[in-house]
Amino acid sequence: MATTYLVVAVILFIVIISAVRFTARKKKTIVPSRDNRRTAFRLSLWEHECTLTAPSFPGKVFYGTIRDISISGVRLISYEDLTGVEDLRVHFELEEYFSLPGKIERRKKMDNGLYDFGIRFVRLDEKTEQKLFKILWDKSREKVVL
């Protein structure tokens, strides 16, 4: 009889410990590995040419190709090495001509000799931002994108 009480007590002890562990378990929070750079929808463009000018290189024009664009920035590739350039203007035509100020946030040299740049637009006025958004939105709804 004493053995029965002992077995019941051990089983009860295991059940209580398991219940405490289950309820006291910390909730795991999922933390992204890095900040999400994308705050607006992006439109993929293939082989859409643009030019770049930089105040640090007056009179020099750099050439690139837009890969994707949003109202917050643009991803482009270029054969140009933009070392020493942080602030620039991106010039392109997408139904209308745009000349937008930007800052290089990301640069990466690829294996094929091209450079991949992430440029964040800065100081866009509300009218220009709305115009660009409308054009990007309309383009995204077309069946064939540029």
TIZA-430827 format. One record per residue: residue in one letter; chain; z, x, y of N, C-alpha, C, O, CB in turn. Coordinates in pm, whole numbers, plus 32768, in hexadecimal, padded with zeros to 4 digits. Atoms other than C-alpha are relative to their C-alpha. Glycine has a CB too. Example, Ala and Ser with C-alpha at 12.3 -4.5 7.8 and 13.67 -1.06 7.14 Angstrom:
(A,A,(8000,8059,7F89),(830C,84CE,7E3E),(8000,805A,8078),(8042,80C2,8076),(807D,7F9D,8003))
(S,A,(7FFA,7FAE,7F89),(82CA,8557,7F96),(8049,7FB3,806D),(805A,7FE6,80DC),(7F72,8029,802E))
# end
This chain:
(M,A,(8000,8052,7F8B),(8000,8000,8000),(8000,8058,807D),(7FBB,803A,80DF),(8078,7FA2,7FFF))
(A,A,(7FFC,7FA5,7F8F),(8051,811D,80EC),(7F78,8041,8012),(7F4F,805C,8083),(806E,806A,7FEE))
(T,A,(8085,7FC3,7FF9),(7EFF,81B5,8098),(7F9F,7F9F,8043),(7F4A,7FCA,8091),(7FCF,8026,7F74))
(T,A,(8058,8065,7FC4),(7E52,8070,80FA),(8013,7FFC,8096),(7FB3,7FF6,80E2),(801B,7F74,7FC3))
(Y,A,(7FE3,8000,7F71),(7F01,8070,824B),(7FC7,807E,8043),(7F93,8078,80B3),(8097,7FF8,8019))
(L,A,(8034,7F82,7FCA),(7E9E,81DA,8280),(7F68,7FFB,800E),(7F33,8026,8075),(8029,8075,7FA6))
(V,A,(8092,800C,7FFB),(7D2D,8195,8230),(7FD7,7FA1,8070),(7F79,7FBE,80BA),(7FC8,7FCE,7F78))
(V,A,(801D,8062,7F96),(7D2C,8063,8316),(8018,8040,8089),(7FCA,802C,80E5),(8057,7F80,7FEF))
(A,A,(7FE0,7FBF,7F81),(7DD0,8131,842C),(7F95,8067,8024),(7F6C,8070,8098),(808B,8044,7FFA))
(V,A,(8068,7F9C,7FE5),(7CCE,824A,8409),(7F7E,7FBB,8028),(7F3D,7FE6,8088),(7FE9,805A,7F83))
(I,A,(807A,804A,7FDE),(7BAC,8151,840D),(800B,7FC4,808B),(7FAD,7FCA,80D9),(7FE4,7F91,7F98))
(L,A,(7FE8,803B,7F7D),(7C42,80A0,853A),(7FFA,806D,806D),(7FC1,8056,80D8),(808A,7FB9,8004))
(F,A,(8003,7F91,7FA2),(7C72,81F1,85E9),(7F6E,802B,801A),(7F49,8043,808D),(8053,8078,7FCA))
(I,A,(808D,7FD9,7FF3),(7B01,824E,85A9),(7FB3,7F98,8051),(7F61,7FBC,80A5),(7FC0,8012,7F75))
(V,A,(8044,806B,7FB6),(7A8A,80FC,862C),(8025,8005,8094),(7FCF,7FF5,80EB),(8024,7F75,7FC4))
(I,A,(7FD3,7FFA,7F74),(7B5C,811E,8769),(7FC2,8078,8046),(7F91,806C,80B7),(809B,8007,8008))
(I,A,(803B,7F88,7FC5),(7AE4,8282,87AA),(7F6A,7FEB,8019),(7F37,8011,8082),(8016,807C,7FA4))
(S,A,(8090,801A,7FF0),(7978,8217,8774),(7FE6,7FA1,8073),(7F88,7FB4,80C0),(7FC4,7FC8,7F7E))
(A,A,(8010,8061,7F94),(79A2,80F0,8860),(8018,8041,8088),(7FD0,8025,80E7),(8060,7F8A,7FED))
(V,A,(7FE3,7FBA,7F83),(7A3B,81CD,896E),(7F8D,805D,8025),(7F63,8063,8099),(8083,8050,7FF5))
(R,A,(8071,7FA5,7FE6),(7925,82CF,894B),(7F85,7FB2,802D),(7F3F,7FDD,8089),(7FDE,8052,7F82))
(F,A,(8077,804F,7FDF),(7819,81C1,895A),(8009,7FC9,808E),(7FA8,7FCE,80D9),(7FEF,7F8D,7F9C))
(T,A,(7FF2,803C,7F7A),(78A3,8119,8A92),(8012,8069,806D),(7FEF,8050,80E0),(8076,7FA1,8002))
(A,A,(7FE8,7F98,7F9C),(7902,825E,8B40),(7F89,805D,8011),(7F8E,80BA,8062),(807A,804F,7FDB))
(R,A,(8075,7FA9,7FF8),(77AC,82FB,8B0F),(7FC4,7FF8,808C),(7FB3,7F8C,80C4),(7F98,7FD8,7F96))
(K,A,(803A,7FFB,7F7A),(7717,836B,8C58),(7F71,7FD2,7FFA),(7F28,7FEF,7F9B),(8009,808E,803C))
(K,A,(808A,8028,7FF8),(75D6,82CC,8CC0),(7FAD,8078,802A),(7FCF,80BF,8089),(7FED,7F8A,8064))
(K,A,(8058,7F91,7FDD),(74C0,83C8,8CC5),(7FA4,7FD3,8070),(7F61,7F6C,8067),(7FAF,8030,7F84))
(T,A,(805B,801E,7F92),(7408,83CC,8E0D),(7F86,805A,7FF1),(7F92,80D2,7FD7),(8044,8013,808A))
(I,A,(807B,7FB6,800B),(72A1,8435,8E04),(7FDE,8035,808B),(7FC9,7FE8,80E9),(7F8C,7FA8,7FC6))
(V,A,(801E,7FBF,7F81),(725B,852B,8F18),(7F77,8040,7FF4),(7F5E,808F,7F99),(806D,806A,8026))
(P,A,(8083,7FC1,8008),(70F5,8589,8F61),(800B,8097,8013),(8062,80C8,805A),(7FA1,7FC5,8067))
(S,A,(7FFA,7F6F,7FFA),(70AB,86F9,8F3A),(7FE2,8035,808C),(800F,80A1,80B0),(7FA0,803C,7F9D))
(R,A,(801B,7FDB,7F76),(7026,8708,909F),(7FE1,7F82,8050),(7FC8,7F18,8016),(7F8A,8066,8009))
(D,A,(801A,8073,7FAB),(6FEF,8624,91C4),(7F72,7FCD,7FEB),(7F15,801B,7FD3),(8016,8024,8093))
(N,A,(8084,803B,8009),(6ECE,8533,91AE),(7FBA,8012,8086),(7FE6,7FDB,80EB),(8008,7F69,7FD7))
(R,A,(8046,7FE4,7F84),(6DD7,85AD,92B0),(7FAD,7F8A,802D),(7F88,7F82,80A2),(7FA9,807B,7FF0))
(R,A,(805B,806D,7FE0),(6D0B,8471,92A5),(804C,7F85,802E),(8096,7F48,7FE1),(7FA9,7FDE,7F88))
(T,A,(7FBE,8075,7FC9),(6D86,835E,9387),(7F9C,7F92,801D),(7FC4,7F26,804B),(804D,8024,807D))
(A,A,(8068,8063,7FE8),(6C3C,82A4,93A5),(7F98,8009,7F90),(7F8B,8070,7F4E),(7FBE,8014,808C))
(F,A,(8064,7FFB,806B),(6B26,8243,92B7),(7F92,8062,8027),(7F75,8075,809D),(7FC4,7F72,7FE5))
(R,A,(8065,7F99,7FE9),(6A17,8348,9291),(7F79,7FD0,7FCC),(7F71,7F8C,7F66),(8027,8086,7FBD))
(L,A,(8088,8021,8028),(68A1,831C,927D),(7FBC,8080,7FD3),(7FB5,80E1,801F),(7FB2,7FBC,8075))
(S,A,(8046,7F8A,8033),(67E5,8413,91A3),(7F72,8003,8037),(7F29,7FA0,802F),(7FFE,8002,7F65))
(L,A,(8087,7FEA,7FCF),(66AC,849C,9242),(7FC9,8079,7FB6),(8011,80DA,7FA0),(7FFC,8016,809C))
(W,A,(803D,7F8F,8046),(65BC,8581,918C),(7F94,8039,8057),(7F36,7FF5,807F),(7FC8,7FD6,7F77))
(E,A,(8065,7FB7,7FB4),(64FB,8684,924D),(7FE9,7FC5,808B),(7F77,7FB8,80B7),(7F7E,8003,7FB3))
(H,A,(800A,8031,7F76),(6545,85F4,93A6),(8025,8074,805D),(8099,809D,8063),(805E,7F83,8018))
(E,A,(7FED,7F86,7FB1),(651B,8713,9499),(804F,7FE7,8080),(804C,7F7A,80BA),(7F7A,803C,8022))
(C,A,(7FB3,8004,7F85),(65FE,8760,95BD),(7FFF,808B,803E),(7FDB,80EE,7FFC),(8091,7FCD,7FE7))
(T,A,(7FEF,7F7F,7FBE),(6635,8873,96B9),(808F,800A,8031),(80D1,7FA5,8047),(7F9B,8013,8074))
(L,A,(7F78,7FE6,7FD4),(677A,8912,9727),(7FFB,8061,8075),(7FAE,80C1,8074),(8058,8037,7F8D))
(T,A,(7FF1,7FA1,7F92),(67D6,89B8,986D),(8095,801D,800F),(80E9,7FC7,7FF6),(7FC2,7FC9,8087))
(A,A,(7F74,7FD7,7FF2),(6915,8A78,98B2),(8014,8040,8089),(7FC2,8091,80B3),(8029,8062,7F8E))
(P,A,(7FE4,7FC1,7F7F),(69B2,8AD3,9A01),(8016,8097,7FF4),(7FFD,80E1,8053),(807A,7FBF,8040))
(S,A,(7FE8,7F70,8012),(6A0E,8C27,996F),(7F7E,804F,7FEF),(7F7F,80CA,7FF7),(8059,8016,7F87))
(F,A,(8084,7FC1,800A),(6897,8C6F,993B),(7F9F,7FB3,805A),(7F4B,7F6A,8027),(7FCE,8002,7F6C))
(P,A,(8055,804E,7FA6),(67EB,8BE4,9A74),(7F6C,8021,7FEB),(7F45,8095,7FDC),(8027,801A,8093))
(G,A,(8090,7FEE,8010),(6676,8BAD,9A4F),(7FD2,800C,7F71),(7F59,8007,7F59),(7FD5,8077,804A))
(K,A,(8025,7FF2,808D),(667C,8BD5,98D2),(8005,7F77,7FBE),(8063,7F2A,7FD3),(805F,8065,7FB8))
(V,A,(8006,807F,804A),(6616,8AB0,97F6),(8007,8020,7F6C),(7FBB,8073,7F3A),(7F7E,7FAF,8023))
(F,A,(7FF2,7FF1,8091),(6686,8A9D,968A),(7FC5,7F83,7FBF),(7FC5,7F17,7FFA),(8097,8013,7FD7))
(Y,A,(8040,806F,8047),(65D8,89C1,9589),(804E,7FDF,7F82),(8083,8038,7F3F),(7F6D,8021,7FDE))
(G,A,(7FB9,802C,8077),(6672,88F3,9474),(7FC5,7F80,7FC9),(7F6A,7F45,8004),(8093,7FEE,801D))
(T,A,(8029,807B,8041),(6644,87CE,938B),(807D,7FAD,7FE3),(80DB,7FDC,7FA3),(7FB1,801D,7F7D))
(I,A,(7F8D,8059,8014),(6732,86A6,9389),(7FFF,7FCE,7F71),(7F99,7F9C,7F40),(7FFD,7F89,8064))
(R,A,(7FF1,8037,8088),(67B2,864A,922D),(8041,7F77,8004),(8012,7F1A,7FC3),(8053,805F,7FA9))
(D,A,(7FC5,8084,7FEC),(689B,8531,9293),(8043,7FFD,8089),(8064,8064,80C3),(8067,7FDE,7F90))
(I,A,(7FCD,8010,7F78),(6922,84A3,93D6),(8056,7F83,8007),(803F,7F21,7FBF),(7F8B,7FF7,8065))
(S,A,(7FAE,8074,7FE2),(6A2E,83B6,9451),(801D,8004,8096),(7FEE,805D,80DC),(8085,7FFF,7FAB))
(I,A,(7FDF,7FFF,7F71),(6AB9,835B,95A6),(8068,806B,801F),(8081,808A,8093),(8033,7F76,802D))
(S,A,(7F9B,7F99,7FE7),(6BC3,8465,9576),(7FCB,808E,7FEE),(800B,80EE,8019),(8075,7FEB,7FA4))
(G,A,(8034,7F7A,8012),(6AE4,8588,9513),(7F82,8005,7FAC),(7F49,7F9E,7F88),(8068,8056,7FC1))
(V,A,(807D,7FEC,8048),(69BF,861B,945A),(8010,8076,7FA1),(8056,80D7,7FBE),(7F8B,8017,8064))
(R,A,(8009,7F90,805D),(6985,86F7,932C),(7F70,802F,8003),(7F14,7FDF,7FEE),(802F,7FD9,7F6D))
(L,A,(8088,7FCE,7FFA),(6859,87D8,934D),(7FF6,8087,7FBC),(8059,80CD,7FA7),(7FD2,800A,808F))
(I,A,(801B,7F7D,803B),(67B9,8904,92AB),(7FA0,804A,805C),(7F52,800C,80A4),(7FC5,7FF3,7F6F))
(S,A,(8052,7FB0,7FA7),(670E,8A22,935C),(7FF0,808C,7FC5),(8044,80BB,7F79),(803D,8006,808E))
(Y,A,(8011,7F73,8020),(6681,8B7B,9326),(8047,8058,8067),(8056,80D0,8053),(7F6A,8025,7FF8))
(E,A,(7FC0,7FB8,7F92),(6732,8BDE,9467),(8092,8020,7FDF),(80DB,7FCB,7FAD),(7FF9,7FAD,8082))
(D,A,(7F75,7FD9,800E),(6877,8C9E,9453),(8043,7FEA,8088),(8026,8031,80E8),(800E,8097,7FD0))
(L,A,(7FC1,8024,7F81),(694F,8C04,9562),(8088,8043,8012),(80E6,8006,8044),(800F,7F69,800B))
(T,A,(7F84,7FB5,7FEE),(6A5D,8D0F,955D),(8019,8010,8095),(7FBF,8034,80E1),(7FF8,808B,7FBA))
(G,A,(7FDC,7FF7,7F73),(6B13,8D0D,96A8),(7FEB,7F7F,804C),(800C,7F77,80C3),(7FB1,806B,8041))
(V,A,(8016,8081,7FC0),(6AB3,8BA5,96F3),(806B,7F9E,7FCF),(807B,7F8C,7F56),(7F70,7FC9,7FE3))
(E,A,(7FA0,806A,8023),(6BC3,8A9D,96FA),(7FD4,7F7C,803D),(7FC8,7F17,7FF7),(808F,8025,8032))
(D,A,(802C,8079,7FB9),(6B52,89A2,9801),(7F69,8004,8010),(7F2F,806D,802C),(8046,7FF4,808A))
(L,A,(8091,8007,7FF4),(69EB,892A,980B),(7FD5,7F72,801F),(8028,7F17,8028),(7FBD,8030,7F80))
(R,A,(803B,8085,7FEF),(6904,8805,984C),(7F99,7FEE,7F91),(7F4B,8048,7F73),(7FBE,7FEF,808F))
(V,A,(805F,8022,8069),(683F,875B,9739),(7F98,7FA1,803D),(7FBC,7F39,8074),(8047,7FBE,7F83))
(H,A,(806D,804F,7FC8),(66EB,86D2,97A5),(7FAB,7FCA,7F8E),(7F7D,8017,7F3A),(7FAA,8056,8063))
(F,A,(8053,803D,8068),(662F,85DD,96C8),(7FCC,7F7A,8031),(7FFC,7F43,8094),(8050,7FEF,7F7C))
(E,A,(8038,8082,7FE0),(6561,84A3,96D2),(800E,7FA7,7F86),(7FE3,7FC9,7F18),(7F6B,800B,802D))
(L,A,(7FED,8064,806A),(65BF,8375,9605),(7FEF,7F79,8045),(8050,7F3A,8070),(8090,800D,7FB9))
(E,A,(802A,8073,7FB0),(6507,824F,96A4),(8011,801A,8095),(7FC2,7FE7,80E5),(804F,7F85,7FD7))
(E,A,(7FEA,7FD6,7F76),(6590,82DF,97EA),(8026,8092,7FFF),(8050,80C8,7F99),(806E,7FA9,8046))
(Y,A,(7FDC,7F73,7FF6),(65CB,843F,9865),(8096,800B,801A),(80CD,7FC5,806F),(7FAE,8046,8072))
(F,A,(7F71,7FE7,7FEE),(6732,84BB,9847),(8016,8095,8019),(7FD3,80EA,7FDE),(8050,7FD2,7F84))
(S,A,(7FD3,7F77,7FE7),(67D2,85F6,98D1),(8099,7FF7,8004),(80D3,7FD5,806B),(7FC3,803D,8086))
(L,A,(7F71,8019,800F),(693A,85F3,9856),(8050,8082,7FF8),(8029,80DE,7FB0),(8019,7FAD,7F85))
(P,A,(7FAC,7F89,8007),(6A4D,86F4,9891),(804E,8002,7F7E),(807A,7F9A,7F4C),(8060,8006,8078))
(G,A,(7FB8,7FF6,807F),(6AF4,8777,9759),(8048,8084,7FF2),(8039,80E0,8042),(7FA1,7FEF,7F8D))
(K,A,(7FB2,7F89,8020),(6BDA,8877,96C3),(7FEF,801B,7F6B),(7FFB,7FBF,7F1A),(8098,7FF0,8027))
(I,A,(8012,7FDD,808D),(6B9A,8931,957D),(8089,8000,7FBD),(80E1,804E,7FE2),(7FB9,808B,7FEF))
(E,A,(7F82,800C,8049),(6CB3,88CE,948F),(7FFA,8049,7F7A),(8060,8078,7F47),(8022,7F6D,7FE9))
(R,A,(800F,7FC3,8084),(6C27,895D,934D),(7F7B,8049,7FFB),(7F16,8016,802A),(8008,7F95,7F8F))
(R,A,(807B,7FB3,8014),(6B29,8A6B,92FC),(8007,8045,7F79),(806F,8078,7F51),(7FEB,8069,8072))
(K,A,(8003,7FC4,8085),(6ABC,8AEA,91AB),(7F75,803A,7FE8),(7F10,7FF7,7FFD),(8024,7F97,7F92))
(K,A,(8080,7FC3,8024),(69AE,8BDE,9143),(7FE3,7FDE,7F6F),(8036,7FF4,7F17),(8002,809C,8016))
(M,A,(8027,8028,8086),(68F5,8B5D,9015),(7FB3,8072,7FBC),(7F89,80D1,7FFE),(7FAC,7F7F,8003))
(D,A,(8042,7F97,804E),(6854,8C2D,8F02),(7F6F,8014,8025),(7F3A,8082,8015),(800A,7FDF,7F6E))
(N,A,(808F,7FF6,7FE2),(66F2,8BE4,8F76),(7FE3,8034,808D),(7F71,802C,80BB),(7FBF,7F79,7FED))
(G,A,(8015,7FC8,7F7A),(6725,8C83,90CD),(8012,7F9D,8070),(800C,7FC3,80E5),(7F78,803A,8008))
(L,A,(7FE8,8066,7F9A),(6764,8B3C,9182),(8094,7FFA,8024),(80EA,8027,7FD8),(7FD0,7F76,7FCF))
(Y,A,(7F77,8018,7FD4),(689C,8AE7,9245),(8018,7F6A,8006),(7FC2,7F1F,8035),(801C,8043,808B))
(D,A,(7FD8,808D,7FFF),(694F,8999,921C),(806C,7FF1,806A),(80D3,8034,8064),(8033,7FD1,7F71))
(F,A,(7FA1,8012,7F92),(6A03,8920,9357),(8033,7F70,8005),(7FE8,7F11,7FF0),(7FBE,8026,8086))
(G,A,(7FC4,8081,7FE2),(6AF1,8803,9397),(8025,8002,8093),(8077,8053,80BE),(807D,7FE3,7FA5))
(I,A,(7FEC,8002,7F6F),(6AEE,87AA,9508),(803E,7F7A,8026),(800B,7F10,8004),(7F7A,8017,804C))
(R,A,(7FBB,8078,7FD0),(6BE1,86B3,95A6),(7FD4,7FE8,808F),(7FDB,8042,80E3),(809C,800E,7FF6))
(F,A,(8024,8022,7F77),(6B65,85FE,96DA),(807E,7FF5,8054),(80E4,7FC2,8026),(7FAF,7F7C,8005))
(V,A,(7F8E,8006,7FA5),(6C4F,861E,9804),(7FD5,7FBE,8083),(7F62,7FC8,80AD),(803A,808D,801B))
(R,A,(8013,803E,7F7D),(6C6E,855C,9947),(7F87,7FA3,8008),(7F3C,7FA8,8069),(7FF4,806B,8068))
(L,A,(806C,8062,7FF9),(6B75,8448,98F2),(8032,7F89,8051),(809F,7F56,803B),(7FD2,7FD3,7F73))
(D,A,(7FD8,8078,7FB6),(6B7D,832E,99EC),(7FE7,7F86,7FA8),(7F99,7F8B,7F49),(7FB2,7FF5,8088))
(E,A,(8002,8077,8054),(6BA3,81D1,9961),(7F73,7FC6,7FF1),(7F4E,7F96,7F86),(805E,7F96,8039))
(K,A,(8088,8036,8003),(6A40,8165,99B9),(7FA8,804E,7F9E),(7F5F,8013,7F4F),(7FC2,8001,808D))
(T,A,(804E,7FAC,805C),(69A1,828C,9900),(802D,7FEB,7F70),(7FDB,7FE2,7F15),(800C,8095,8027))
(E,A,(7FCA,8015,8086),(6A88,8259,97D6),(7FD0,7F7B,7FC7),(7FAA,7F73,7F52),(809A,8004,8003))
(Q,A,(802E,8083,802E),(6A2B,80E7,97C1),(7F6B,8000,7FE1),(7F3F,7FC3,7F7F),(8020,7F96,8068))
(K,A,(8091,7FF8,8015),(68B7,8133,97E1),(7FE2,8049,7F7D),(7F8F,801C,7F2D),(7FBC,8048,8077))
(L,A,(8013,7FB4,807D),(68C9,8239,96CB),(802C,7FAE,7F88),(7FE8,7FAD,7F21),(804D,8085,8005))
(F,A,(7FCF,8051,806F),(6997,8151,95EF),(7F9B,7F93,7FDC),(7F80,7F7C,7F66),(8087,7FC1,8023))
(K,A,(8060,806C,801A),(689C,8035,9615),(7F85,8036,7FB9),(7F54,7FF9,7F5A),(7FD7,7FBC,8084))
(I,A,(8076,7FC5,803F),(6777,8118,95BB),(801F,8029,7F70),(7FD0,800F,7F16),(7FCE,807A,8050))
(L,A,(7FDB,7FD7,8088),(682F,81AA,948D),(8014,7F87,7FA6),(7FEB,7F88,7F32),(8080,8054,8003))
(W,A,(7FE9,8079,804E),(6897,8050,941B),(7F7B,7FBF,7FD9),(7F67,7F98,7F66),(8058,7F9C,804F))
(D,A,(8083,803B,801D),(6734,7FC9,9438),(7FB3,8053,7F9A),(7F73,801C,7F40),(7FAF,7FF3,8081))
(K,A,(8045,7FA9,805F),(66A8,80F8,9380),(803C,7FF3,7F74),(7FF3,7FF9,7F10),(8009,8092,802F))
(S,A,(7FC0,800A,8084),(67A7,80CF,9268),(7FD8,7F7F,7FB9),(7FE0,7F77,7F3F),(8099,8006,800E))
(R,A,(8026,8080,803D),(672F,7F6B,9230),(7F6E,7FFC,7FD7),(7F44,7FA2,7F8E),(801D,7F8F,8060))
(E,A,(808C,7FFA,8029),(65C3,7FCF,920C),(7FF8,802C,7F6E),(8051,806F,7F3B),(7FB0,8061,805B))
(K,A,(8011,7FDA,808C),(653C,7FF8,90AD),(7FE1,8093,7FF3),(8013,80D4,7F97),(7F93,7FAE,7FC0))
(V,A,(8024,7F74,8005),(64A7,814D,90F3),(803E,8043,8078),(8024,801D,80EA),(7F65,8014,7FFD))
(V,A,(7FBF,7FB6,7F95),(6578,823D,91BC),(7FB0,807D,8019),(7FA0,80D0,7FC0),(8092,8021,7FDE))
(L,A,(804D,7F8D,7FD3),(64AA,833A,927B),(7FD4,8054,7F8C),(7F92,80BA,7FA0),(804E,8054,8060))
# end
